[in-house]
Amino acid sequence: MYYRINVVPIEIPPLRKRRDDISPLIMYFLDYFCEKYGKTKMFSKALLDKMYQYDWPGNVREMKNAVGLEK
């Protein structure tokens, strides 16, 4: 099955090369966790700036875990 799927390789650049995707992803995960846990949370502008500047070596999975740390 792998060989059939591997016919068209899809390369997705890391988040550090897609800076425009960082803010929408952060807001998506924040909304997701707020709804999941019935909370109303917001990030400060300073924290959003730091998250934007971070390189996210673990990509989207790391970001999801960072946003969902506090329940």
N, C-alpha and C positions, 0 to 999 in steps of 0.2 A: 504494500500500500504506500509506503514511503516513496518509492520510486515514481509512482503515479502523481503524488502530491508535489514532488520535487521538480516537476517539469517546468513550472514557472516560478523562479525564485523571487521572493518579495523582500526587499531590503528596506527597513525602517530605520532612519538615522536616530542616534541617541538624543535624549531630551536636550542635552547641552548644545546640540546643533539645531534644535527646533524651539528656540526661546519663546516664540509666539504661542506654542501649545501649553506652556507651563501654567499661565494664569487660568485658562478655561478648565484645565484638568484639576487644578487645586480647588476651584469653585465647584466642580462636579463632585469631587470626593467629599468636600465639606457638606454639600447638600445631601449627598447619599448618607453620610454618617449622622447628620442631624435628623433626617427622617427615620433612619433605622433605630436610633436611640431616643427619639422624641425630645430632642434638645434644640435650642436655638443658640448657635455659636457664630462668632464672626472672628476674622483675623484682623489684626491691626495693620495699618499701611506699612509700618516698619517691618513686621514679620513677612508680609507679602513680598516686600522688596528683597529681603534676605533669601526667601525661598526662590525668587526669580533669579538671583545671582548664584545660587548653589548649582553645582554641576550635575547632580542626580546620577551618580555612577550606577545606582541600582535601577535607574529608569522609573517607569510608571509604578512598578510594584513597591519600590522604596517610597515613592511619593504617597501612595495610598496608605501605607503603614504609618508614615509621618503624620498625615492628616488625621488618621483614625486613632492615634495614640490615646488621647484623652476621651473617655466615654462619658 
